[in-house]
Amino acid sequence: MDMQVAKKKLGLKERYAVMTRGLDWTPSYQKMEDIYPYMQYEGIKIHDWDKWEDPFRLTMDAYWKYQAEKERKLYAIIDAFNQNNGHLNVTDARYVNTVKLFISGISPLEYVAHRGFAHAGRAFPGPGPRVACLMQSLDEIRHAQTQVHSISNYNKYYNGMHDFHHMHDRVWFLSVPKSFFDDAITAGPFEFMVSIGFSFEYVLTNLLFVPFVSGAAYNGDMGTMTFGFSAQSDEARHMTLGLEVIKFILEQDPANVPIVQRWIDKWTWRGYRVLTLVAMMMDYMLPKRTMSWKEAWEVYFEENGGALFKDLARYGITMPKCAEQIALEKDHLSHQAWSTFYNYAAAANFHTWMPDEDEMAWLSRKYPESFDKHYRPRYEFWREQAAKGNRFYNKTLPMLCQTCQIPMLFTEPGDPTKICYREVDYK
């Protein structure tokens, strides 16, 4: 009788290799360029896909196990929030406008990101990035679903949230996030990974999720806070993937450097424009504020992002050119955005108002060089008019840039009194 020999259990690294690279094969009856047509599309040169290192080495069975545990905890809290009328525990009714902004401006982007990573995963010949894109694609659709489920309780009691997907394609200010993700998903797979995986997920995501989630916690919104925390471990993996993508591309060929630099310049700027909505939310829409937009930008971009680009300097990557202009705008961005939304409130799915004296004092402390000089007089005049029954509404819509679909509300660099316009004839 043969003695039964127990099979040696695979270690984490070996198991990951078997369930990712071990599932790959070399096609025999189709050309590689026919199967992966986008690999020559952008000029990026990849010589060895095996150089890709996924720092998490997560397999699909482990992925589902981790996510299922998070789902159980999340939906238990959502049920408790709903059953106990958690929507009544927020600090002020005005806070609900923040939720309206999130469901219409952010949640649809999660679904577009899901589609984008699924497409990118299909386009890459390497099994490592294919598996990583698969998991991030699943993460993104999970985020879209959990955000809708968490916020659905508010939809029972308040308007402005019921048709967010319809609004996403039509409302004027949503052209900013929509055009960002639509342009990214229609780019090639490498540019998509740089635009979403790096420029947005790694460089800018903290400026999106930390203010929203901490603002929700500080204002008694346990539902929004919980889905934010449930997504944080996913976001950590996404940030690591974004950095790995950049380093992998840059290490493959020196010719990739100028292409990647151009993409970083472009997508950091466009991502920053999306964050205009976050800046406005932080400074004006939260009844209890955690920090100002200016402080958040200095911490998460100037300090953390500055350290990142110093690290990437050894590859030849420099700080995005737009950083100089953003530094000039950080004292003005949120005020200009709120002024615009106060003008066009009739064409938005949330309410706007003028800050009271305590809120203006807070803004004055946070923006000592700009608020009292440029914005307080305007706000006081609008507030006086509203008290007389003449609340100002602009009965038109802002002009949109015909290249990137951003409303023309921003001012000239260094001159916050003059709207910035540029006109070019395409030849």
C-alpha positions in Angstrom: 0.0 0.0 0.0 1.4 3.4 -1.0 1.9 5.8 1.8 -0.1 9.0 1.5 2.1 12.0 1.4 0.6 15.3 2.3 1.0 18.0 -0.3 3.1 20.9 0.9 0.9 23.9 1.5 1.8 26.8 -0.8 3.1 30.0 0.8 1.5 33.4 0.1 3.9 34.3 -2.6 3.7 31.0 -4.4 -0.1 30.9 -4.1 -0.3 34.4 -5.6 2.1 33.3 -8.5 0.0 30.2 -9.2 -3.3 32.1 -9.2 -2.1 35.0 -11.3 0.9 34.4 -13.6 0.1 30.7 -13.5 -3.1 31.3 -15.2 -1.5 33.1 -18.1 -0.7 31.5 -21.4 0.9 32.5 -24.7 -1.6 32.6 -27.6 -0.7 30.3 -30.5 -3.3 31.0 -33.3 -3.8 34.8 -32.9 -1.3 37.6 -33.1 -0.5 39.4 -29.9 -1.1 42.8 -31.5 -4.6 41.7 -32.5 -5.4 40.5 -29.0 -3.9 43.5 -27.3 -4.3 46.3 -29.9 -3.9 49.2 -27.4 -0.3 48.3 -26.4 1.1 50.3 -29.3 -1.5 53.0 -29.1 0.2 55.5 -26.8 3.9 55.1 -27.5 4.6 53.4 -24.1 7.3 50.7 -24.3 7.1 47.7 -22.0 10.0 45.2 -22.3 9.3 42.8 -19.4 5.8 42.4 -17.9 7.3 40.0 -15.2 8.9 43.1 -13.6 5.5 44.1 -12.4 5.3 43.7 -8.6 1.9 43.8 -6.8 2.8 44.7 -3.2 -0.4 43.1 -1.9 -0.2 39.8 -3.7 -3.9 39.3 -3.1 -5.7 36.3 -4.7 -9.3 36.3 -5.6 -10.4 33.9 -2.8 -8.7 36.1 -0.2 -10.2 39.2 -1.8 -13.8 37.9 -1.5 -13.2 36.8 2.0 -11.9 40.3 3.1 -14.7 42.1 1.2 -17.5 39.9 2.6 -16.4 40.6 6.1 -16.4 44.4 5.4 -19.8 44.1 3.8 -21.3 42.4 6.9 -20.1 45.1 9.2 -21.1 47.9 6.8 -24.7 46.8 6.2 -25.3 46.1 9.9 -24.4 49.7 10.6 -26.5 51.0 7.6 -29.5 49.0 8.9 -29.1 50.5 12.4 -28.7 54.0 11.0 -32.0 53.6 9.0 -34.0 52.0 11.8 -33.0 54.6 14.3 -33.8 57.6 12.0 -30.1 58.5 11.9 -30.8 61.2 9.4 -32.3 63.3 12.2 -29.1 63.2 14.2 -27.0 65.4 11.8 -25.8 68.7 13.2 -27.9 70.9 11.0 -30.4 70.4 8.1 -28.0 72.2 5.8 -25.6 69.3 6.1 -27.9 67.2 3.8 -26.8 69.4 0.9 -23.4 67.8 1.3 -24.9 64.4 0.8 -26.7 65.6 -2.3 -23.4 66.9 -3.7 -21.7 63.6 -3.0 -24.3 61.3 -4.6 -24.6 63.4 -7.8 -20.9 64.4 -8.1 -18.9 61.5 -6.8 -20.8 58.2 -6.8 -21.4 58.0 -10.6 -17.6 58.4 -11.0 -17.1 55.2 -9.0 -19.1 53.3 -11.6 -17.2 54.9 -14.5 -13.9 53.9 -12.8 -15.2 50.3 -12.5 -15.7 50.2 -16.3 -12.3 51.9 -16.9 -10.3 49.4 -14.8 -12.2 46.5 -16.4 -11.2 47.8 -19.8 -7.6 48.5 -18.8 -7.3 44.9 -17.3 -8.5 43.5 -20.7 -6.0 45.6 -22.6 -2.8 44.6 -20.7 -0.8 41.5 -21.8 0.8 41.1 -18.4 -1.0 38.9 -15.8 0.1 41.0 -12.8 -1.6 44.3 -13.8 -4.6 42.4 -15.2 -5.3 40.9 -11.8 -4.7 44.2 -10.1 -7.1 46.0 -12.4 -9.7 43.3 -12.0 -9.7 43.8 -8.2 -9.8 47.5 -8.4 -12.7 47.3 -10.9 -14.6 45.2 -8.4 -13.7 47.7 -5.6 -15.1 50.6 -7.6 -18.5 49.1 -8.4 -18.7 48.1 -4.7 -18.0 51.7 -3.7 -20.8 52.9 -6.1 -23.2 50.4 -4.6 -22.4 51.0 -1.0 -22.6 54.8 -1.4 -26.0 54.5 -3.1 -27.3 52.1 -0.4 -25.9 54.3 2.5 -27.4 57.5 1.1 -30.7 55.9 0.0 -32.1 56.5 3.5 -31.8 60.3 3.0 -33.7 59.9 -0.3 -36.8 58.8 1.6 -37.1 62.1 3.3 -35.3 64.8 1.2 -35.4 65.8 -2.5 -32.4 66.3 -4.8 -31.1 62.7 -4.7 -33.6 60.6 -6.5 -32.3 61.0 -10.1 -28.6 61.5 -9.6 -27.6 59.4 -12.6 -29.9 61.3 -14.9 -28.5 64.6 -13.5 -24.9 63.4 -13.9 -25.2 63.6 -17.7 -27.1 67.0 -17.8 -26.5 69.4 -14.9 -24.0 72.1 -15.7 -21.6 71.8 -12.8 -21.4 68.0 -13.1 -19.8 68.4 -16.5 -16.5 68.9 -14.5 -16.3 65.4 -12.9 -18.1 63.8 -15.8 -15.7 65.1 -18.4 -12.7 64.1 -16.3 -13.7 60.5 -16.1 -15.2 60.3 -19.6 -11.9 61.6 -21.1 -9.9 59.2 -18.9 -11.9 56.1 -19.8 -11.7 56.9 -23.6 -7.9 57.3 -23.4 -5.5 54.4 -23.9 -5.0 51.9 -21.0 -1.7 53.4 -19.8 -3.0 57.0 -19.8 -6.1 55.7 -17.9 -3.9 54.2 -15.2 -1.9 57.4 -14.9 -5.0 59.6 -14.8 -7.1 57.6 -12.4 -4.7 55.2 -10.8 -2.0 57.7 -10.1 -3.0 61.4 -10.5 -6.4 60.9 -8.9 -6.2 57.8 -6.6 -2.6 58.5 -5.4 -2.0 62.2 -5.6 -5.5 63.6 -5.0 -7.8 61.0 -3.4 -7.0 62.1 0.2 -8.3 65.5 -0.7 -11.6 63.9 -1.7 -12.3 61.2 0.8 -10.8 62.5 4.0 -12.8 65.8 3.9 -16.0 64.1 3.0 -15.7 61.2 5.5 -14.3 63.3 8.4 -16.9 66.0 7.7 -19.6 63.3 7.9 -18.3 62.0 11.2 -18.0 65.5 12.7 -21.6 66.3 11.7 -23.3 63.1 12.9 -23.7 61.3 9.6 -22.8 57.8 10.6 -24.1 56.2 7.3 -21.8 58.3 5.1 -18.9 57.9 7.6 -19.2 54.1 7.6 -19.1 53.6 3.9 -16.1 55.9 3.8 -14.3 53.9 6.3 -15.3 50.7 4.6 -13.7 52.0 1.4 -10.5 53.2 3.0 -8.7 49.9 3.0 -9.6 49.6 -0.7 -8.3 53.1 -1.3 -5.0 52.2 0.4 -4.6 49.4 -2.2 -5.6 51.7 -5.0 -2.9 54.2 -4.0 -0.3 51.5 -3.9 -1.4 50.3 -7.3 -1.2 53.8 -8.7 2.4 54.3 -7.5 3.4 50.8 -8.8 2.0 51.6 -12.2 4.1 54.8 -12.5 7.3 53.2 -11.3 6.8 50.2 -13.5 6.3 52.3 -16.7 9.2 54.6 -15.9 11.6 51.8 -15.2 10.8 50.0 -18.4 12.2 52.5 -20.9 13.5 56.1 -20.7 11.3 57.0 -23.7 8.3 56.6 -21.4 9.3 59.5 -19.1 8.2 62.5 -21.2 4.9 60.8 -22.1 4.2 60.1 -18.4 5.2 63.6 -17.4 2.8 65.1 -19.9 0.0 62.9 -18.6 0.8 63.8 -15.0 0.7 67.5 -15.8 -2.6 67.2 -17.6 -4.5 64.9 -15.2 -3.3 66.5 -12.0 -4.7 69.8 -13.2 -8.0 68.3 -14.3 -8.3 66.4 -11.1 -7.7 69.5 -9.1 -10.6 71.2 -11.0 -12.9 68.4 -9.9 -11.8 69.1 -6.3 -13.3 72.6 -6.5 -16.5 70.9 -5.3 -14.7 69.5 -2.3 -13.1 72.9 -1.5 -16.6 74.6 -1.5 -18.0 71.8 0.6 -15.3 72.0 3.3 -15.4 75.8 3.7 -19.2 76.5 3.3 -21.4 73.4 3.4 -20.4 71.7 6.6 -22.2 73.1 9.7 -19.2 71.9 11.8 -15.9 72.3 9.9 -12.9 70.1 10.4 -10.3 72.2 8.5 -10.2 74.7 5.7 -9.6 73.8 2.0 -6.3 75.8 2.1 -5.1 73.7 5.1 -6.1 70.5 3.5 -4.3 71.4 0.2 -1.1 72.3 2.1 -1.1 69.0 4.1 -2.2 66.5 1.4 -0.6 68.0 -1.7 2.1 70.5 -0.9 3.6 68.3 1.9 2.7 64.8 1.0 2.6 65.3 -2.8 5.8 67.3 -2.6 7.6 64.4 -0.9 6.2 62.0 -3.6 7.5 64.1 -6.5 10.9 64.3 -4.8 10.9 60.6 -4.7 10.0 60.4 -8.4 12.7 62.9 -9.4 15.2 60.0 -9.8 13.1 58.8 -12.8 13.1 62.3 -14.3 9.6 63.2 -13.2 9.0 66.8 -11.9 6.2 68.5 -10.0 3.2 69.2 -12.3 3.4 72.7 -13.9 0.0 73.5 -12.5 1.2 73.5 -8.9 2.4 77.1 -9.2 -1.0 78.4 -10.3 -2.8 76.2 -7.7 -0.7 77.9 -5.0 -2.0 81.2 -6.1 -5.6 79.9 -6.1 -5.8 78.2 -2.7 -6.8 81.4 -1.0 -9.7 82.0 -3.5 -11.0 78.7 -4.9 -13.7 77.8 -2.4 -15.0 81.4 -2.2 -15.2 81.8 -6.0 -17.0 78.4 -6.3 -19.5 79.2 -3.5 -20.2 82.6 -5.1 -20.9 80.9 -8.4 -23.3 78.3 -6.9 -25.1 81.1 -5.0 -25.7 82.7 -8.4 -26.9 79.6 -10.1 -28.6 77.8 -7.2 -31.8 77.5 -9.3 -29.9 75.1 -11.6 -28.4 72.9 -8.9 -29.7 70.0 -6.9 -28.8 71.5 -3.5 -29.4 74.7 -1.7 -26.9 77.6 -1.1 -26.9 80.4 1.4 -24.8 83.2 2.8 -22.6 82.4 5.8 -23.6 84.0 9.1 -21.3 86.2 11.2 -19.6 83.4 13.1 -18.9 81.5 9.8 -17.5 84.7 8.2 -15.2 85.2 11.2 -14.0 81.6 10.7 -13.3 82.2 7.0 -11.6 85.4 7.9 -9.2 83.6 10.3 -8.5 80.8 7.8 -8.0 83.2 4.8 -6.6 86.4 6.3 -5.1 87.6 3.0 -8.2 87.2 0.8 -11.6 86.8 2.4 -12.1 90.2 4.0 -10.7 92.0 1.0 -12.4 90.3 -1.8 -15.4 88.2 -0.6 -16.9 89.6 2.7 -18.2 92.8 1.1 -19.9 90.8 -1.7 -21.5 88.4 0.8 -22.7 91.1 3.1 -24.4 92.8 0.1 -26.1 89.6 -1.1 -27.2 88.9 2.5 -28.8 92.4 2.8 -30.6 91.9 -0.5 -31.9 88.5 0.6 -33.2 90.0 3.8 -35.2 92.6 1.7 -36.7 89.7 -0.3 -34.4 90.2 -3.3 -32.3 87.1 -3.0 -30.1 87.2 -6.2 -30.5 84.4 -8.8 -28.6 84.5 -12.1 -31.1 83.4 -14.7 -28.6 82.1 -17.2 -26.0 79.4 -17.0 -22.2 79.7 -16.9 -20.2 79.4 -20.1 -18.4 76.0 -20.4 -14.9 75.5 -21.8 -15.3 73.7 -25.1 -12.2 71.6 -24.5 -12.6 70.3 -20.9 -16.2 71.3 -20.1 -15.2 73.3 -17.0 -17.5 76.3 -16.2 -15.7 79.6 -16.8 -15.8 80.9 -13.3 -12.1 80.9 -12.3 -10.0 84.0 -12.3 -6.7 85.0 -13.8 -3.6 83.8 -12.0 -2.6 86.5 -9.5 -5.7 88.6 -10.2 -8.9 87.4 -8.4 -10.9 90.3 -9.8 -10.9 89.2 -13.4 -12.5 86.1 -14.9 -10.0 84.0 -17.0 -10.9 83.4 -20.6 -8.8 81.9 -23.4 -9.8 81.5 -27.1 -7.9 79.4 -29.6 -8.8 78.5 -33.2 -8.1 74.9 -34.0 -6.1 74.4 -37.2 
